[in-house]
């Protein structure tokens, strides 16, 4: 069992930056690939980024490639999402997720075993 708690969301102007954090507890962090997803009102949850269990491999959705960076700190059991050059269309609730796998992370929500409660990111024009 893994508990995930996101933080770092907020209101930012377009072009600004935010760093989201997701603290994990309850099981060995290094057993899990981690992912970030987001969901805007009236839309389905969409993949943002993923990182494998040791942080050697990352994968991004096209809309965020070059602007967002996912990373993990095993000493702190935390995964991060650094978001730069934010756009109004990045506005959403952002969720972190954990997948019990020693393989690469997935872009599909159904591949993840645990989810956080989400943190709101609002980008104003």
C-alpha positions as CSV (number, residue, x, y, z in Angstrom):
1,X,0.0,0.0,0.0
2,X,1.3,3.4,-1.0
3,X,0.0,6.8,0.1
4,X,0.7,9.8,-2.2
5,X,0.3,13.4,-1.2
6,X,0.7,16.2,-3.8
7,X,1.6,19.8,-3.1
8,X,2.8,22.9,-4.9
9,X,-0.2,23.8,-6.9
10,X,-1.6,27.3,-7.1
11,X,-2.3,30.3,-9.3
12,X,0.3,31.5,-11.7
13,X,0.4,33.8,-14.7
14,X,1.1,32.5,-18.2
15,X,4.8,32.1,-18.8
16,X,5.4,31.5,-15.1
17,X,6.7,28.4,-13.3
18,X,5.5,26.0,-10.6
19,X,7.0,22.9,-9.0
20,X,4.7,20.1,-7.9
21,X,5.8,17.6,-5.3
22,X,4.4,14.2,-4.5
23,X,5.5,12.6,-1.3
24,X,5.1,8.8,-1.1
25,X,4.8,6.6,2.0
26,X,3.9,3.1,3.0
27,X,6.1,1.0,0.8
28,X,9.5,1.0,-0.8
29,X,9.6,4.0,-3.1
30,X,12.1,2.5,-5.5
31,X,9.8,-0.4,-6.4
32,X,7.5,2.0,-8.2
33,X,7.5,3.9,-11.5
34,X,5.8,7.3,-11.0
35,X,3.6,9.4,-13.2
36,X,1.9,12.7,-13.4
37,X,-1.5,13.1,-14.9
38,X,-3.9,16.0,-15.2
39,X,-7.6,16.5,-15.6
40,X,-9.3,19.7,-16.7
41,X,-13.1,20.3,-16.0
42,X,-15.2,18.3,-18.4
43,X,-12.2,16.4,-19.8
44,X,-10.7,13.0,-19.3
45,X,-7.6,12.5,-17.2
46,X,-4.6,12.8,-19.5
47,X,-1.0,11.7,-19.2
48,X,1.7,14.3,-18.5
49,X,5.0,12.6,-17.6
50,X,6.4,9.4,-16.1
51,X,9.7,8.3,-14.6
52,X,10.9,4.8,-14.1
53,X,11.7,3.2,-10.7
54,X,15.3,4.5,-10.5
55,X,14.9,7.7,-12.4
56,X,17.0,6.7,-15.4
57,X,14.2,7.0,-17.9
58,X,11.5,9.6,-18.5
59,X,8.7,10.1,-21.0
60,X,6.5,13.1,-21.7
61,X,3.3,14.0,-23.4
62,X,3.8,16.1,-26.5
63,X,2.0,19.2,-25.1
64,X,4.5,19.5,-22.2
65,X,7.7,18.3,-23.8
66,X,10.5,20.8,-23.4
67,X,8.5,22.7,-20.7
68,X,8.0,20.2,-17.9
69,X,10.6,18.0,-16.2
70,X,9.8,15.0,-14.0
71,X,12.4,13.9,-11.4
72,X,12.5,11.8,-8.2
73,X,14.5,11.9,-5.0
74,X,14.7,8.4,-3.4
75,X,16.1,9.8,-0.2
76,X,13.0,11.9,0.2
77,X,10.5,9.4,-1.3
78,X,9.3,12.3,-3.5
79,X,8.7,12.8,-7.2
80,X,8.6,16.3,-8.7
81,X,7.2,18.0,-11.7
82,X,8.9,21.2,-12.6
83,X,6.6,23.2,-14.9
84,X,8.0,26.1,-16.9
85,X,6.6,28.4,-19.5
86,X,3.1,27.6,-18.3
87,X,0.1,28.2,-20.6
88,X,-3.5,28.8,-19.9
89,X,-4.3,25.3,-21.3
90,X,-2.1,23.7,-18.6
91,X,-4.9,24.6,-16.1
92,X,-6.1,21.4,-14.4
93,X,-6.0,19.3,-11.3
94,X,-2.7,17.4,-11.3
95,X,-2.4,13.9,-9.9
96,X,0.6,11.8,-9.2
97,X,0.4,8.0,-9.4
98,X,2.5,5.0,-8.6
99,X,2.9,1.8,-10.6
100,X,4.5,-1.3,-9.1
101,X,7.0,-2.1,-11.8
102,X,10.7,-2.3,-12.5
103,X,10.0,-1.4,-16.1
104,X,9.4,2.0,-17.6
105,X,6.4,4.1,-16.6
106,X,3.3,4.1,-18.6
107,X,1.1,6.8,-20.1
108,X,-2.1,4.9,-19.4
109,X,-3.9,5.5,-16.1
110,X,-5.0,1.9,-15.8
111,X,-1.4,0.8,-15.4
112,X,-1.1,2.7,-12.1
113,X,-1.9,1.2,-8.7
114,X,-2.1,4.2,-6.4
115,X,-3.2,7.8,-6.8
116,X,-2.9,11.0,-4.9
117,X,-5.7,13.4,-4.2
118,X,-4.7,16.0,-6.7
119,X,-3.5,19.6,-6.6
120,X,-5.0,22.4,-8.5
121,X,-2.9,24.4,-11.0
122,X,-4.5,27.5,-12.5
123,X,-2.7,29.5,-15.2
124,X,-4.1,33.0,-15.9
125,X,-3.7,35.0,-19.1
